[in-house]
Amino acid sequence: MTLQERLTALATAIGVDMKGKAASTHGHANATPSVAGFMSAGDKAKLDALTITVSATAPANPNIGDLWVDTST
C-alpha cells in the first residue's frame, strides 16, 4: 500500500469515526445547581458542596467527599 493510499484510508476512517460527533465550534452553557450545562445540575450541586482544604496539616474532622491537598512535600 502506498503512502497516499494509507493516508486516504486513514482520512476515510477518521471521517467514519467523526460521523455524528458535534462540531469543534459548539458550546455548552455553564451548569448551575438547578440547570444542566456542560455537566448535569445534580453533579454541579455535588461539586459545589465539596470542601477543599489546601494545607500541610490534615483536617481534624473531614467529611466524606472532602478533598485535602497536602502541601507538605
Backbone torsions as a table, in degrees:
resi	resn	phi	psi	omega
1	MET	NA	131.4	179.9
2	THR	-76.2	165.9	177.3
3	LEU	-59.9	-42.5	-179.7
4	GLN	-62.3	-40.5	178.6
5	GLU	-66.0	-39.7	177.9
6	ARG	-64.3	-43.4	179.0
7	LEU	-64.1	-39.4	178.5
8	THR	-65.2	-42.6	178.5
9	ALA	-64.0	-40.3	178.8
10	LEU	-64.3	-45.5	179.1
11	ALA	-60.8	-39.8	178.3
12	THR	-64.6	-44.6	179.5
13	ALA	-62.7	-41.8	178.2
14	ILE	-63.6	-41.9	178.0
15	GLY	-59.7	-40.6	178.7
16	VAL	-66.7	-44.5	-179.9
17	ASP	-62.9	-33.3	-175.9
18	MET	-85.7	-9.5	-179.2
19	LYS	-59.3	125.6	179.1
20	GLY	87.8	-4.5	178.8
21	LYS	-81.6	156.6	179.4
22	ALA	-71.4	150.8	176.2
23	ALA	-64.8	152.0	-178.8
24	SER	-68.4	-12.7	-178.7
25	THR	-97.5	6.2	-179.2
26	HIS	-74.5	163.6	-178.7
27	GLY	-131.6	171.6	177.2
28	HIS	-134.3	143.4	174.2
29	ALA	-73.8	156.6	173.7
30	ASN	-69.9	138.8	177.0
31	ALA	-79.1	146.9	172.5
32	THR	-125.7	169.1	178.1
33	PRO	-60.5	-17.0	-179.1
34	SER	-115.4	-12.1	-177.9
35	VAL	-130.4	126.9	178.2
36	ALA	-69.2	151.0	175.1
37	GLY	-143.1	-119.2	177.8
38	PHE	-67.5	-23.3	173.3
39	MET	-129.4	169.6	-179.6
40	SER	-71.9	156.4	178.0
41	ALA	-61.0	-37.5	178.8
42	GLY	-64.5	-42.4	178.0
43	ASP	-66.4	-37.4	177.9
44	LYS	-63.5	-41.5	178.7
45	ALA	-63.0	-41.2	178.1
46	LYS	-63.9	-43.2	179.9
47	LEU	-63.1	-43.3	179.3
48	ASP	-64.4	-26.2	-177.8
49	ALA	-82.0	-10.5	-179.7
50	LEU	-68.3	145.3	171.6
51	THR	-106.4	128.9	179.3
52	ILE	-117.2	122.4	179.6
53	THR	-111.8	126.2	176.3
54	VAL	-115.1	107.8	-173.5
55	SER	-166.5	160.4	175.3
56	ALA	-82.3	-10.1	-178.5
57	THR	-112.1	128.4	179.5
58	ALA	-63.9	144.7	177.2
59	PRO	-60.1	141.7	-178.4
60	ALA	-68.7	-40.6	-176.7
61	ASN	-132.3	70.8	-178.3
62	PRO	-70.2	149.6	175.1
63	ASN	-95.8	154.9	175.6
64	ILE	-57.6	129.4	179.5
65	GLY	95.4	-12.6	177.3
66	ASP	-68.5	148.6	177.6
67	LEU	-110.9	139.2	177.0
68	TRP	-129.2	126.1	178.4
69	VAL	-104.4	114.7	-177.8
70	ASP	-80.5	115.5	-179.7
71	THR	-100.0	9.6	-176.1
72	SER	-75.2	-15.8	-179.3
73	THR	-118.6	NA	NA
